[in-house]
């Protein structure tokens, strides 16, 4: 195991935060297969701590030897040494993480009732909102408000899990009488809409793991033209973050089969409320009351 030598000369496992930063720093230099492992490590550290090499390899459709090579790429003798850092994060993270380890380890041993499902979903939604409070700074929201306020026309992109977030964002912008359009992926016109964008327009792109290729492609197209892009995504390694003018990282809490969108919805509300106040201050009319 890679170790950090303390003042008393005793080796201790590398801190999780230090390993996470090393993975982030080297992400762009990794091969595509190693990047897939890195994304799992960064996006779902709990799963990375609990799954076997075989399970990780099967999930990512790679060879088990690639998982071992990933660990060695970061100075570990094997995967177990690296995984121990992730396990220690769970153990030292308090009761919430310890309970998750127990539940993961005993999956399938009990039938999950309706009440269990409800409480589990609520806990995940709350955790995502708490992460939003902890990780997003007010000045970032103010920057997003300025981008929206200065845009001539705002285009919003989001599919699958991101679609309701994109629709809600567009709803809020339209309520404030801002010129806004949802990108038309169903009609095959999204790429043309982005091609018609000017430098005084704004693209708001929303995508989470696994990133929808259609959304990733239009973000890259917009970035190549140096168009303003506001991204809502999950991690700094996201392909949206690499091309955005401003990126927010939300809803990366583990939520089982259906991951939360509460953090993104909370962020959208904050931006819309901030934009409403900004427009009222600039004399562009009072904020509308939401009766719907």
N, C-alpha and C positions, 0 to 999 in steps of 0.2 A: 504494500500500500504506500502511496505517496504520503510523506509525513512532513510536518513542520517541526523544526527543532526549537524547543522552548529554552528559556534562560537556564533552567536546571539541567539541560542536556537530554531531557526525555522527549522522545518523538511522539507527536500527537497527530491524529488524522487531519488532513487539510480541511479548513472550514468550508462549509457548503457555499457561502457567499463568494469566497475566493475562487472556488472551482467554477461556479456559475459565471463569474466575470471572465474567467479564462476561456470558457466555451464561447461566450458571446464575442469576445475579442478576436477569436480565431475562426469564427463561423464562416466568413467569406472565403477563407483559404482552404476549407475542407472540401473533400470530394463530394459529389452529390449523395452517395450512399451514407457517408459520415454526417452530412448535413441533416439527413433524415433522422439519424440517431440523436443528433444535437437538438433538433426541434422537440423530440420526445422528452429529452432530459430537461429542456428549458420550459416547455409548455405543460408537461405533466410529471413533475418531479416525484409525486407520490407513487404513480404507476411505475416510474423508472426504479424506484426503491423496492418495489414488491414483486416485479415480474422476473422470471428466469431469462437466461440468455435465449433459450429456445423460443419462449413466448414473444420476446422483443423481436427476434429475427423473423418469426412468422408474421407478426403484426406489420412490420415494415417491409416484408417481402425481400429480405436480404439473407445472406449466409450468417450462421452463428459466429464464424471466424471474423466477420466484419465488426461485430459488437466488441469482440476482444481487441481488435485492432484500434477501435475507437478509444478504448481505455488506455491502451499503450501510447496512443497519440498524445495523451495528456500526462504521460509519465508514470502510469500505473503498470504493475507487473501483469495484471489481469483484470477482468471485469469485476470480480468480487471486491477488490480493493476500492475501485471507484464507487461501486454500488453502496459500500459501507458508509460513504459520506452522505448519500441520500437517505439511508436508513437512520443514521444518527440525527439528521434533520427532523425526521418524523418523531423519533423518541424524545428528543430535546424540545420539540415544539409544543409540548403541553398536552393536556387531556384530549383536545380536539383531534390532534394527529394520532395519538395513541389509540383512540377509539376507532379512527379510520383504519389503522393497521389491523386492529382486531377484526373489524367487519370485513376487510378485504381477505384476511386469512381464513375466515369462517364463512365465506360466501357459499351459498348452496346448502348450508346446514340448517337453515330455517326458512320458513315462508314469510316473506315481507308483507305485512298487512297494510290496509289502507292508511291507518293512522301513522305507521312507520314511514310510508311513502310521503305522506303530507309533511310530516315533521322534517324528514330528510330534505325535501325540496325547499322548505322554508329556510332551513339552516344554510343551504347552498346559496339561496338568493341573498340572505343577510350577509354571508361571508363575501359575496361579490360586491355588495354595496359598501361594506367596511373596507374592502380593498380599494374601492373608488375613493373613499374619504382619505385613506392613507397615502395613496400613490399619486393622485392627481392634484396638482397645485392650482390655486386660484388664478395665478397669472397665466397658466396654460389655457384655462377656460376663457379668460379675457382675450387672449390671442385668437382663439377660435371665434369669439364674438366679433372681433375686428375683421377677420377674414370674411365672415358672413355679411357683415354690415357694408363692406366695401365692394362686394361682388355685384356685378351687373345682373348675372343670371347664375343660379346655383343648380348643379346637376348632382343627383344622389344615386349611388349604386349600391345594391346589396341583394344577394340571392340566398336561398335556403335559410339557414338560421338567421342570417343578417337581414332578410327581406322585411320582417315586421319592424325592425329598427329603422331601416331606410324609409319605410312608409310613414312611420311615426315622425321621423325627422322632417320629411317633406310636408306632412300635415301641419307641423308646428310652423314651418317657414311660410306656408300658404296662409295660415291664420294671421301671420304678421304682414301679409300682403307683399311678400318678397317673391320675385320671379324665380320659380323653382320647377324642375322637372325630374321625375324618376326616369332613369335610363331604361329604354325599351329593349330589354334582352329577349323577351318573348317574341317580339316582332322582328328581331334581328337588326334593329336600328341603333343599338347602343354605340357601336364603333363610329357610325356616321355622326351621331350626336356629339361625341367627343371630338371628332374631326372638325365640327362646326364651332367648337368653343374658341373664345377669344381669351387674351391674357388678362382681361378684366372680369372673367368668369371664374367660378370655383367648382371644383369636383370634390364631392364628399364621397369617399369610398369606405365600405364596411365589409370586412371579411375576417373569418376566424379559421383556425385549423379544422379540417383540411381546406386550404384556401381555394375558392372557386376560380378556375382558370380564366373564365370570362371576365371576372372582376380584376384579377391580376393583370390581364392583358391590357385592359383599358387604362389602368393606372400607369403601366409602363409607357403606353402610347402618350398619355398626357404628360408624363415626366420628360419624355424625349423632346417635347415641345416647350418644356419649362413652364407648364401651366400650374397655377396654385392647386394644391391637393391637401385636403384635410382627411386623415385616415383614422378610423376606429378599428382597432385590431387587438390581438392578444399579447404578442411578445415583440421585442426589438428585432428578433430574427425573421419576423414576418416580411414577405415580399412587398407588402403595402408600405411598411415602415421605411424600407430602404429608398422608396421613391417619393415620400410625402414631404410636403412643406412643414406640416405639423402632424404628429401622430400621438394618439392616446392608446394606452394598453389597458384593456378592461376585460372582465368576464373570462379570466383564465383560471378560475377556481374549478377544481374537478367536480363534475356533477353527474357522473355516470353516463348513461346513454343519451340523456338530454341535458346539455350544459346550459347554464343560466344566460339570460340577457339583461338581468336587472341592472348591472353596472352600466351597460351601454345606454339603457333607457334613462337611468338617472343622469348620466352625462348629457344626453340629448336635452333633457328637461332643463338642466342647468344652463346650457348654451342658449336655448330658446328664451328662457326667462331673462338671461343677461342681454340678449339681443333686443328683446322687448324694451328693457330699461334703457338701453343705448339709443334706440330709435325715438323713444319718448323724450329723452334728454336733448336729442338733436332736433326736436320739434316735428317729427314725421308722423305725429298722430299718437293718440293714447293706445295703450296695449289692449287688445280685444279680450273680453271675458270668455272663458272656455265653458260653454254650456253643453258641450257634447261629450 
